[in-house]
Amino acid sequence: MLVFASGDQIMKRTYQASKVRRARTHGFLVRMKTRGGRAVINARRAKGRKRLAV
């Protein structure tokens, strides 16, 4: 939460973007680690997705 000199408070946005965190959670290597993740990649390949993972 941000606090101003006057004492008023405003809420920060819930989503604070981070490329590293995004890749570690949803990246290609993470998908390839598990059977389910590989299924996701294969399904996206079959569908013809340009991007398979983040």
VMD Tcl script that builds the backbone (N, CA, C; Angstrom):
set m [mol new atoms 162]
animate dup $m
set s [atomselect $m all]
$s set {name element resname resid chain x y z} {
  {N N MET 1 A 0.832 -1.185 0.000}
  {CA C MET 1 A 0.000 0.000 0.000}
  {C C MET 1 A 0.881 1.254 0.000}
  {N N LEU 2 A 0.504 2.238 -0.770}
  {CA C LEU 2 A 1.247 3.490 -0.809}
  {C C LEU 2 A 0.632 4.486 0.163}
  {N N VAL 3 A 1.481 5.179 0.897}
  {CA C VAL 3 A 1.000 6.178 1.853}
  {C C VAL 3 A 1.563 7.541 1.460}
  {N N PHE 4 A 0.691 8.525 1.366}
  {CA C PHE 4 A 1.104 9.873 1.012}
  {C C PHE 4 A 1.331 10.709 2.260}
  {N N ALA 5 A 2.011 11.833 2.089}
  {CA C ALA 5 A 2.337 12.725 3.205}
  {C C ALA 5 A 1.080 13.191 3.937}
  {N N SER 6 A -0.013 13.336 3.206}
  {CA C SER 6 A -1.258 13.808 3.817}
  {C C SER 6 A -1.937 12.719 4.647}
  {N N GLY 7 A -1.442 11.476 4.520}
  {CA C GLY 7 A -2.029 10.371 5.272}
  {C C GLY 7 A -3.005 9.541 4.469}
  {N N ASP 8 A -3.348 9.983 3.253}
  {CA C ASP 8 A -4.240 9.213 2.392}
  {C C ASP 8 A -3.526 7.966 1.898}
  {N N GLN 9 A -4.285 6.891 1.724}
  {CA C GLN 9 A -3.713 5.639 1.249}
  {C C GLN 9 A -4.409 5.211 -0.033}
  {N N ILE 10 A -3.631 4.653 -0.959}
  {CA C ILE 10 A -4.212 4.062 -2.160}
  {C C ILE 10 A -3.663 2.648 -2.308}
  {N N MET 11 A -4.474 1.772 -2.899}
  {CA C MET 11 A -4.052 0.399 -3.086}
  {C C MET 11 A -3.202 0.276 -4.345}
  {N N LYS 12 A -2.172 -0.609 -4.275}
  {CA C LYS 12 A -1.391 -0.902 -5.472}
  {C C LYS 12 A -2.148 -1.945 -6.283}
  {N N ARG 13 A -1.854 -2.027 -7.558}
  {CA C ARG 13 A -2.456 -3.053 -8.399}
  {C C ARG 13 A -1.961 -4.424 -7.959}
  {N N THR 14 A -2.816 -5.425 -8.085}
  {CA C THR 14 A -2.471 -6.781 -7.657}
  {C C THR 14 A -1.339 -7.352 -8.516}
  {N N TYR 15 A -1.403 -7.124 -9.826}
  {CA C TYR 15 A -0.425 -7.707 -10.738}
  {C C TYR 15 A 0.753 -6.769 -10.962}
  {N N GLN 16 A 1.918 -7.182 -10.477}
  {CA C GLN 16 A 3.151 -6.433 -10.706}
  {C C GLN 16 A 3.988 -7.253 -11.671}
  {N N ALA 17 A 4.008 -6.857 -12.916}
  {CA C ALA 17 A 4.629 -7.657 -13.975}
  {C C ALA 17 A 6.101 -7.958 -13.706}
  {N N SER 18 A 6.505 -9.208 -14.000}
  {CA C SER 18 A 7.900 -9.624 -13.884}
  {C C SER 18 A 8.173 -10.700 -14.929}
  {N N LYS 19 A 9.068 -10.418 -15.863}
  {CA C LYS 19 A 9.383 -11.365 -16.935}
  {C C LYS 19 A 9.972 -12.656 -16.389}
  {N N VAL 20 A 10.850 -12.539 -15.402}
  {CA C VAL 20 A 11.518 -13.715 -14.833}
  {C C VAL 20 A 10.500 -14.630 -14.159}
  {N N ARG 21 A 9.660 -14.055 -13.320}
  {CA C ARG 21 A 8.658 -14.847 -12.606}
  {C C ARG 21 A 7.685 -15.504 -13.587}
  {N N ARG 22 A 7.304 -14.770 -14.622}
  {CA C ARG 22 A 6.389 -15.290 -15.643}
  {C C ARG 22 A 6.983 -16.507 -16.337}
  {N N ALA 23 A 8.267 -16.394 -16.725}
  {CA C ALA 23 A 8.932 -17.493 -17.424}
  {C C ALA 23 A 9.130 -18.706 -16.516}
  {N N ARG 24 A 9.420 -18.469 -15.268}
  {CA C ARG 24 A 9.655 -19.573 -14.328}
  {C C ARG 24 A 8.376 -20.323 -13.996}
  {N N THR 25 A 7.260 -19.651 -14.136}
  {CA C THR 25 A 5.976 -20.281 -13.825}
  {C C THR 25 A 5.328 -20.906 -15.052}
  {N N HIS 26 A 5.388 -20.194 -16.182}
  {CA C HIS 26 A 4.651 -20.624 -17.368}
  {C C HIS 26 A 5.535 -20.904 -18.577}
  {N N GLY 27 A 6.847 -20.893 -18.389}
  {CA C GLY 27 A 7.774 -21.034 -19.505}
  {C C GLY 27 A 7.836 -22.426 -20.107}
  {N N PHE 28 A 8.526 -22.522 -21.228}
  {CA C PHE 28 A 8.649 -23.772 -21.974}
  {C C PHE 28 A 9.316 -24.865 -21.152}
  {N N LEU 29 A 10.409 -24.536 -20.489}
  {CA C LEU 29 A 11.146 -25.533 -19.711}
  {C C LEU 29 A 10.306 -26.096 -18.567}
  {N N VAL 30 A 9.523 -25.245 -17.944}
  {CA C VAL 30 A 8.645 -25.697 -16.859}
  {C C VAL 30 A 7.587 -26.641 -17.400}
  {N N ARG 31 A 7.029 -26.316 -18.568}
  {CA C ARG 31 A 6.020 -27.178 -19.196}
  {C C ARG 31 A 6.604 -28.551 -19.518}
  {N N MET 32 A 7.838 -28.563 -20.015}
  {CA C MET 32 A 8.453 -29.812 -20.450}
  {C C MET 32 A 8.844 -30.731 -19.288}
  {N N LYS 33 A 8.850 -30.223 -18.084}
  {CA C LYS 33 A 9.253 -31.029 -16.917}
  {C C LYS 33 A 8.242 -32.103 -16.555}
  {N N THR 34 A 6.957 -31.805 -16.718}
  {CA C THR 34 A 5.930 -32.753 -16.287}
  {C C THR 34 A 5.176 -33.338 -17.485}
  {N N ARG 35 A 4.568 -34.475 -17.243}
  {CA C ARG 35 A 3.776 -35.129 -18.286}
  {C C ARG 35 A 2.630 -34.232 -18.739}
  {N N GLY 36 A 1.953 -33.615 -17.770}
  {CA C GLY 36 A 0.839 -32.718 -18.080}
  {C C GLY 36 A 1.291 -31.505 -18.868}
  {N N GLY 37 A 2.456 -30.980 -18.518}
  {CA C GLY 37 A 3.014 -29.830 -19.224}
  {C C GLY 37 A 3.334 -30.158 -20.670}
  {N N ARG 38 A 3.895 -31.355 -20.868}
  {CA C ARG 38 A 4.198 -31.789 -22.241}
  {C C ARG 38 A 2.911 -31.963 -23.037}
  {N N ALA 39 A 1.851 -32.397 -22.369}
  {CA C ALA 39 A 0.550 -32.537 -23.030}
  {C C ALA 39 A 0.042 -31.178 -23.486}
  {N N VAL 40 A 0.261 -30.163 -22.656}
  {CA C VAL 40 A -0.147 -28.796 -23.006}
  {C C VAL 40 A 0.598 -28.339 -24.260}
  {N N ILE 41 A 1.916 -28.543 -24.286}
  {CA C ILE 41 A 2.741 -28.153 -25.432}
  {C C ILE 41 A 2.280 -28.881 -26.697}
  {N N ASN 42 A 2.041 -30.197 -26.576}
  {CA C ASN 42 A 1.605 -30.983 -27.737}
  {C C ASN 42 A 0.234 -30.539 -28.242}
  {N N ALA 43 A -0.659 -30.204 -27.320}
  {CA C ALA 43 A -1.993 -29.737 -27.710}
  {C C ALA 43 A -1.886 -28.416 -28.462}
  {N N ARG 44 A -1.002 -27.541 -28.009}
  {CA C ARG 44 A -0.820 -26.248 -28.670}
  {C C ARG 44 A -0.159 -26.424 -30.032}
  {N N ARG 45 A 0.768 -27.380 -30.134}
  {CA C ARG 45 A 1.374 -27.694 -31.440}
  {C C ARG 45 A 0.314 -28.187 -32.406}
  {N N ALA 46 A -0.534 -29.109 -31.935}
  {CA C ALA 46 A -1.580 -29.696 -32.776}
  {C C ALA 46 A -2.564 -28.632 -33.263}
  {N N LYS 47 A -2.790 -27.634 -32.436}
  {CA C LYS 47 A -3.712 -26.576 -32.780}
  {C C LYS 47 A -3.067 -25.556 -33.728}
  {N N GLY 48 A -1.740 -25.612 -33.815}
  {CA C GLY 48 A -1.027 -24.717 -34.713}
  {C C GLY 48 A -0.676 -23.371 -34.094}
  {N N ARG 49 A -0.528 -23.352 -32.788}
  {CA C ARG 49 A -0.171 -22.095 -32.102}
  {C C ARG 49 A 1.199 -21.596 -32.535}
  {N N LYS 50 A 1.292 -20.287 -32.732}
  {CA C LYS 50 A 2.577 -19.697 -33.081}
  {C C LYS 50 A 3.512 -19.721 -31.880}
  {N N ARG 51 A 2.932 -19.425 -30.701}
  {CA C ARG 51 A 3.697 -19.467 -29.446}
  {C C ARG 51 A 3.220 -20.631 -28.598}
  {N N LEU 52 A 4.133 -21.525 -28.248}
  {CA C LEU 52 A 3.770 -22.711 -27.464}
  {C C LEU 52 A 3.724 -22.408 -25.978}
  {N N ALA 53 A 4.628 -21.550 -25.549}
  {CA C ALA 53 A 4.693 -21.163 -24.133}
  {C C ALA 53 A 5.143 -19.713 -24.080}
  {N N VAL 54 A 5.216 -19.175 -22.859}
  {CA C VAL 54 A 5.641 -17.787 -22.678}
  {C C VAL 54 A 7.012 -17.598 -23.297}
}
mol reanalyze $m
mol bondsrecalc $m
mol representation Tube
mol addrep $m
